[in-house]
Amino acid sequence: MAFPLAMENSGSDSAMRVLIWGIVLLGGIGVLIVWGLSNAYPTPV
């Protein structure tokens, strides 16, 4: 009875870790795109 509960908890923890990694990766890609665009098209000062 404790085994399926442990498996479910492990699966939930894994899903949360995947979600966090997805957010981190998407955020990092977004930052790179914004940085690249800001450098590709510099605003004249």
Secondary structure by P-SEA (a helix, b strand, c coil): caaaaaaaaaaaaaaaaaaaaaaaaaaaaaaaaaaaaaaaccccc
